Amino acid sequence: METLKKDALDAISKLPESATIEEIMYRLYVIDKVRKGQEAVNRGDVHSPEDIKLEMRKW
């Protein structure tokens, strides 16, 4: 697995030179959310489609 720093540098390097700080921050935010999602899956902290459907019916 790549390090967080390497992922961040790679993502930033792929942005155009004209990228704003907001675009850079958003890209890093997405990387963070994806990593956290992958960690949750690895821990088994997930919900089945059936669980989600039941929860949505309560809305």
C-alpha positions in Angstrom: 0.0 0.0 0.0 1.3 3.4 -0.9 1.8 6.0 1.8 -0.6 8.8 2.4 2.1 11.3 1.5 2.9 9.6 -1.8 -0.8 9.4 -2.7 -1.2 13.1 -1.9 1.9 14.1 -3.9 0.8 12.0 -6.8 -2.7 13.5 -6.8 -1.4 17.0 -6.6 1.1 16.4 -9.4 -1.7 15.3 -11.8 -3.6 18.6 -11.3 -3.0 21.4 -13.8 -0.6 24.2 -12.9 -3.6 26.5 -12.7 -5.2 24.4 -9.9 -6.6 26.5 -7.0 -6.0 25.7 -3.4 -9.7 24.7 -3.2 -9.1 22.1 -5.9 -6.0 20.7 -4.2 -7.9 20.5 -0.9 -10.8 18.8 -2.5 -8.6 16.2 -4.1 -6.9 15.5 -0.7 -10.4 15.3 0.9 -11.5 12.7 -1.6 -8.3 10.6 -1.0 -8.9 10.8 2.7 -12.6 9.6 2.4 -11.6 6.7 0.0 -8.9 5.6 2.4 -11.3 5.7 5.4 -13.8 3.7 3.3 -11.2 1.1 2.5 -10.2 0.8 6.1 -13.8 0.4 7.1 -14.3 -2.4 4.6 -11.1 -4.1 5.9 -12.4 -4.0 9.4 -15.8 -5.4 8.3 -17.5 -2.2 9.2 -19.9 -2.2 6.3 -23.7 -2.4 5.7 -25.4 -4.8 3.4 -27.7 -3.5 0.6 -30.6 -5.0 2.5 -29.7 -3.0 5.7 -29.5 0.2 3.6 -32.9 -0.5 2.0 -34.5 -1.1 5.4 -32.9 2.2 6.7 -34.2 4.1 3.7 -37.7 2.9 4.3 -37.6 4.8 7.6 -37.1 8.1 5.8 
